[in-house]
Amino acid sequence: MRYLAHAAFVIAASFAIIALLGQDFFNRWAGFLSIAAIPMMVMLNIFCGGDAPRQQPRTGLRLLAVATLAGAVVAGTVLVAVQGELATPSIVAVMFVIFGVVVMMWLALVFAGWPATAAKLGGWRTGLLLWTLAYVIAALLYPLLFDFTAFGPAGAGFEGWFPAWDCIVFCITTLGVIFALSLFEQMPLTVAHRLGQPWTGLITAVAVLLLAGLLMGTFTGLVGVDVVAFMVAGPVAFMFGVFMVTDVAGGRFLSHRPQPLRGLALLVASSLAGLVLYLAYGQAMALMAPGQSSGGPTYAAELWLANAMLSITFPVILIHMNLFDGWPLPGPGQGQTGRAPELRPEKGAQAYTGE
């Protein structure tokens, strides 16, 4: 019952936020601003967790203030340095902040905080270094990978190796694979963990890239699903299901089951939850934002759903379950998003720093 109460609270809060923001602000700014804050929320979840009791809501408010400030800094920097002006975020700016989340998740989940952990700074200092490295790496790779020539003047200056939509969808698909593997706690080859980082991460990265390529190639190539439609109904919906099944349950759902049975059960539960929520959010869109057109070139319906699920509800999950430990509802608190799967979540930052 506690799980259902937290799930209902998260979804109700998300819909309330969407309604209060207004459709114009939601479409133009909400996703960009919230996504800019997600890497810092992930960092705070990893490196400011641990076992020490926290006074809520005071602790949550402080952590939320840090994440909000970091998001504002990222958003402003991206608008100036990437977009070139302080104006409504363009597709180039929006995809950059999404790519920043992708890089942060790869560093945290696949490479277990390396190379920031190699500095042995400890605690939040390691997390801050990791957060900084994520954006430095994103800034270096972004112009090499993303080609925005199809967007005309809005994409000027970015002529990378891959069409922008294909590239960002592939990146998001890799996250879906990473979270699927995390359900099994060992990613993906147990023997690789004996090698340490970065070798464990490199071996895992090869597996993730191959699986993501196979999935995306099958659905968008062989089956012929539109690339953006695949992104929303596939990896986005699945990850949303993972967050609802694992984080909202505080990492305790099916915790009594041994692996790999628990991983398989979580995989099925997350897939079903993602499908149900995808359909439910589609119905909500019909009520809250009727008339959204589906398909290119605008992808209005698909982007509304993606924003509602991952740009609004996912940060609400992070804030409610991780920053506020489930406050104001009782338990379970302390979800697992952003924690490296090969590490025991309850160890918090100590698992990275060795302290």
C-alpha positions in Angstrom: 0.0 0.0 0.0 2.9 2.4 0.7 4.2 1.8 -2.8 0.8 2.6 -4.3 0.5 5.8 -2.1 3.9 7.0 -3.3 3.1 6.2 -7.0 -0.3 8.0 -6.7 1.4 11.0 -5.1 4.1 11.2 -7.7 1.7 11.0 -10.7 -0.8 13.5 -9.1 2.0 15.9 -8.3 3.3 15.6 -11.9 -0.1 16.3 -13.5 -0.6 19.2 -11.1 2.7 20.7 -12.2 1.9 20.3 -15.9 -1.4 22.0 -15.4 0.0 24.8 -13.4 2.9 25.5 -15.9 0.5 26.2 -18.7 0.8 24.6 -22.2 3.0 27.2 -23.7 5.6 27.2 -21.0 5.4 23.4 -20.8 6.1 23.0 -24.5 8.9 25.6 -24.7 10.7 25.7 -21.4 9.7 23.0 -18.8 11.5 20.1 -20.3 14.7 22.0 -21.0 14.9 23.4 -17.5 14.1 20.2 -15.6 16.4 18.1 -17.7 19.2 20.6 -17.0 18.8 19.8 -13.3 18.6 16.0 -13.5 22.4 15.3 -13.6 22.9 17.2 -10.3 19.9 15.3 -8.8 21.6 12.1 -9.8 24.8 13.2 -8.3 23.1 14.2 -5.0 21.4 10.8 -4.9 24.7 9.0 -5.3 27.1 11.0 -3.2 24.8 12.7 -0.6 23.0 9.5 0.4 24.5 7.0 2.8 23.0 5.7 6.0 23.0 8.8 8.2 19.4 9.9 9.1 18.3 13.1 7.4 15.9 15.7 8.8 13.0 16.2 6.4 11.9 18.4 4.8 14.9 20.5 5.7 17.4 18.2 4.0 15.3 17.9 0.9 14.8 21.6 0.5 18.6 22.1 0.7 19.3 19.4 -1.8 16.5 20.7 -4.1 18.0 24.3 -3.9 21.4 22.9 -4.9 19.9 21.0 -7.9 17.8 24.0 -8.9 20.9 26.3 -8.8 22.9 23.8 -10.8 20.1 23.4 -13.4 19.9 27.2 -13.8 23.7 27.4 -14.4 23.6 24.5 -16.9 20.5 26.0 -18.7 22.0 29.5 -18.9 25.4 28.2 -20.1 23.8 26.0 -22.8 21.7 28.8 -24.1 24.7 31.1 -24.4 27.5 28.6 -25.4 25.5 26.1 -27.5 22.5 28.0 -28.8 24.2 31.3 -28.9 21.5 33.5 -27.3 19.3 33.7 -24.3 16.0 32.9 -26.0 13.5 30.1 -26.2 15.5 26.8 -26.3 16.1 25.5 -29.8 16.2 21.8 -30.7 20.0 22.0 -30.4 19.9 23.3 -26.8 17.3 20.8 -25.8 19.1 17.8 -27.2 22.3 19.0 -25.6 20.8 18.9 -22.0 19.4 15.5 -22.8 22.8 14.3 -24.0 24.3 15.7 -20.7 21.9 13.3 -18.8 23.0 10.4 -21.0 26.7 11.1 -20.3 26.1 11.5 -16.6 24.2 8.2 -16.4 26.9 6.4 -18.4 29.6 7.7 -16.0 27.6 6.8 -12.9 26.1 3.5 -13.9 28.5 1.9 -16.5 31.8 3.3 -15.2 30.8 3.5 -11.5 31.9 7.1 -11.1 35.3 6.6 -12.9 37.4 8.7 -13.6 36.2 11.0 -10.9 36.6 8.3 -8.3 40.3 7.9 -9.3 41.0 11.3 -7.8 40.0 9.9 -4.3 38.4 13.2 -3.2 35.7 11.6 -1.3 32.0 12.3 -0.8 30.4 15.2 -2.6 33.7 16.4 -4.0 33.8 13.3 -6.1 30.2 13.8 -7.2 30.9 17.4 -8.2 33.9 16.4 -10.2 31.8 13.7 -11.9 29.0 16.2 -12.7 31.6 18.6 -14.2 33.2 15.8 -16.2 29.9 14.8 -17.6 29.3 18.2 -19.2 32.9 18.5 -20.4 32.6 15.2 -22.2 29.2 16.1 -23.5 30.5 19.4 -24.9 33.4 17.6 -26.6 31.3 14.8 -28.2 28.2 16.8 -29.1 29.5 18.6 -32.2 31.2 15.5 -33.4 28.1 13.2 -33.1 25.1 15.4 -33.9 24.2 16.6 -37.4 21.4 19.3 -37.3 21.6 20.3 -41.0 18.1 18.9 -41.5 16.8 21.6 -39.2 18.0 24.5 -41.3 19.2 27.7 -39.7 18.2 26.4 -36.2 20.9 23.8 -36.5 23.7 25.9 -38.0 27.2 25.0 -36.9 26.5 21.4 -35.9 27.3 19.0 -38.7 28.4 15.8 -36.9 28.5 12.2 -38.0 24.9 11.2 -37.4 21.4 12.8 -38.0 20.4 14.4 -34.7 17.2 12.5 -34.2 18.8 9.2 -34.9 21.7 10.0 -32.6 19.6 11.2 -29.6 17.2 8.3 -29.9 20.2 5.8 -29.9 21.6 7.5 -26.9 18.3 7.2 -25.0 18.0 3.6 -26.1 21.4 2.9 -24.5 20.0 4.2 -21.3 17.1 1.9 -21.6 19.5 -1.0 -22.0 21.6 0.2 -19.0 18.6 0.3 -16.8 17.4 -3.1 -18.0 20.8 -4.6 -17.1 20.7 -2.8 -13.7 17.7 -4.7 -12.7 19.9 -7.8 -12.6 22.4 -5.9 -10.4 25.5 -7.2 -12.3 26.1 -5.4 -15.6 26.3 -7.5 -17.7 29.3 -9.9 -17.3 30.1 -10.9 -13.8 33.7 -11.7 -14.7 34.3 -8.2 -15.9 34.0 -6.8 -12.4 37.2 -8.5 -11.4 39.1 -6.2 -13.7 38.1 -2.9 -12.1 37.5 0.4 -13.8 37.7 1.5 -16.6 37.9 -2.1 -18.0 34.6 -3.1 -16.5 33.0 -0.1 -18.0 34.5 -0.6 -21.4 33.4 -4.3 -21.6 29.9 -3.3 -20.4 29.8 -0.4 -22.9 30.4 -2.8 -25.8 27.5 -4.9 -24.7 25.2 -1.9 -24.2 26.0 -0.4 -27.6 25.5 -3.8 -29.3 22.1 -4.4 -27.6 20.9 -0.8 -28.2 21.9 -1.0 -31.9 20.1 -4.3 -32.2 16.9 -3.0 -30.6 16.8 0.3 -32.5 17.8 -1.3 -35.8 15.1 -4.0 -35.4 12.3 -1.6 -34.7 13.2 1.4 -36.8 15.0 -0.5 -39.6 13.3 -3.8 -40.1 9.8 -3.1 -38.6 9.8 0.5 -39.9 8.7 2.3 -36.8 9.3 6.1 -36.9 12.4 6.8 -34.9 10.8 9.3 -32.5 7.7 7.1 -32.0 10.1 4.3 -31.1 11.9 6.4 -28.6 8.7 7.4 -26.7 6.9 4.1 -26.8 10.1 2.1 -26.4 13.0 3.2 -24.2 11.3 6.2 -22.7 8.2 4.3 -21.6 10.3 1.4 -20.4 12.6 3.6 -18.3 9.6 5.3 -16.9 8.3 1.9 -15.8 11.7 1.1 -14.2 11.6 4.3 -12.2 8.0 3.6 -11.0 8.7 0.0 -10.1 12.1 0.5 -8.5 12.5 4.0 -7.2 9.0 4.6 -6.1 9.2 1.3 -4.2 12.5 2.5 -2.6 14.4 -0.4 -4.2 12.5 -2.9 -2.1 10.1 -4.4 -4.7 10.7 -8.1 -5.0 13.9 -7.7 -3.0 13.4 -11.1 -1.4 13.8 -12.8 -4.7 17.3 -14.1 -5.8 19.0 -13.1 -9.0 18.4 -13.7 -11.9 14.7 -14.4 -11.0 14.4 -10.9 -9.4 15.8 -9.3 -12.5 13.5 -11.1 -14.8 10.5 -10.3 -12.6 11.5 -6.6 -12.5 12.1 -6.5 -16.2 8.5 -7.8 -16.9 7.0 -5.6 -14.2 8.8 -2.5 -15.5 7.8 -3.3 -19.1 4.1 -3.7 -18.1 4.2 -0.6 -15.9 5.8 1.4 -18.7 3.1 0.3 -21.2 0.2 1.0 -18.8 1.7 4.5 -17.9 2.4 5.3 -21.6 -1.3 4.6 -22.4 -2.5 6.5 -19.3 -0.3 9.5 -20.1 -1.7 9.4 -23.6 -5.2 9.7 -22.2 -4.1 12.5 -20.0 -2.6 14.3 -23.0 -6.0 14.1 -24.7 -7.6 15.9 -21.8 -4.8 18.3 -20.8 -3.5 19.2 -24.3 -6.0 18.1 -26.9 -5.2 18.3 -30.6 -1.5 17.4 -30.4 -0.4 16.2 -33.8 1.6 12.9 -34.1 4.6 12.4 -36.4 7.1 14.6 -38.0 8.2 17.2 -38.5 7.0 18.6 -35.1 6.3 15.4 -33.2 4.0 17.4 -30.9 2.2 14.4 -29.4 5.4 12.4 -28.9 7.3 15.2 -27.3 4.4 16.0 -25.0 4.5 12.4 -23.7 8.2 12.3 -23.4 8.2 15.6 -21.5 5.4 14.5 -19.2 7.0 11.2 -18.4 10.8 11.9 -18.2 11.0 15.7 -18.0 8.4 16.2 -15.3 7.5 12.9 -13.6 11.1 11.5 -13.4 12.4 14.6 -11.6 9.4 14.4 -9.3 10.4 10.8 -8.5 14.0 11.9 -7.8 12.9 14.8 -5.6 10.2 12.9 -3.7 11.9 9.6 -3.2 15.6 10.5 -3.1 16.0 14.1 -2.0 13.0 14.1 0.4 13.2 10.4 1.3 9.5 9.9 0.5 8.4 12.8 2.7 5.6 13.8 3.4 4.4 10.1 3.1 5.8 7.4 5.4 8.6 5.2 3.8 10.0 3.7 1.7 12.4 6.5 0.6 15.8 6.3 -0.9 15.3 5.0 -4.4 18.1 3.6 -6.6 18.2 5.8 -9.7 21.8 6.8 -10.5 23.5 4.2 -8.3 25.9 2.0 -10.1 24.3 -1.5 -10.3 27.3 -3.4 -9.2 27.4 -1.4 -5.9 25.1 -1.9 -2.9 22.8 1.1 -3.0 22.7 1.4 0.8 26.4 2.3 0.9 25.8 5.6 -0.8 28.9 7.6 -1.5 31.0 5.3 0.6 30.7 2.6 -2.1 32.5 5.0 -4.5 35.0 6.5 -2.2 36.0 3.6 -0.1 35.4 5.7 3.1 
